Amino acid sequence: MERFLRYSLSHNRPIRLMLMTAEGQLRQVKAVVEALCADSVSLYILRPPQRLTVRMEQLLAADYVRGDEGQD
């Protein structure tokens, strides 16, 4: 999963993430990684536009968005 986070951060491209919210709900988002730390990640979520910082434990899965195969 860290590979997808680093890809988004270095290429400024959105990725698809599954995360657990603070309320305990699953959420799928398309987001661009703005900052990556050892224990947290700062995201810019595309819809609805908002900034969010989540702990790494909250991230459940990551993938390329449709049409992007990470070829860059």
N, C-alpha and C positions, 0 to 999 in steps of 0.2 A: 504494500500500500504506500510505503514511503516513496517508492519510485514515481508513482502518479503525482504525489504532492510536490516532489522536486521538479517534475516535468512542468506542472502548472506554474510553479514559481519562476522557473528559469525562462520559459517561453511565453509567459503571460497569456496562457490559454485556459479556457474553462475545462473542468473535469466534472464527472458525476460522482456524488458522494452519498452514502447512506450514513446517517448519524442518529444518535439518541439524544433527544432534547433534554434539558434540565428537568422537564416535567415527566420524563420517562416515555415519550412517544417517539416512534420511528419517523424519520423525515428524509426524503430524497431531495437533493438540491443539485443544481448546476452552479458551480462556483469557481472563482479564480483565487488561488492561494496568494496572499499578500505577504505573509511572514510565516516562517516555520521555525519553531523552537523544539527543544528536546521533549517537552511535555505538553505543548499546545500548538495550535495552528490558527492563524488569523485568515478569515475568508471574506471575499466579497461575493455575496449571493446575487445571482442575476435576476431571479424573480421570486418574490418581490425584491427590488434592490435594497440591500441592507448589508452592513458589516457585522461579522460575528466572529468571536473567538471561542474555540472549543478545545477541551482537553483531548489528547490523543486517545484516551480510553473511550471517548464518546464516538469516535469514528469507527464504523463497522465494516465498510467496504468502499472501494474507489475503482473507477473505471474511466476510460476515455468517453467523451460525449460522442453521439452518433456522427459519423463522418470523419472523425479524427482517429488516426491509428498510431499516433505518436512517432511518426516517421522523421520528424525534424531532429 
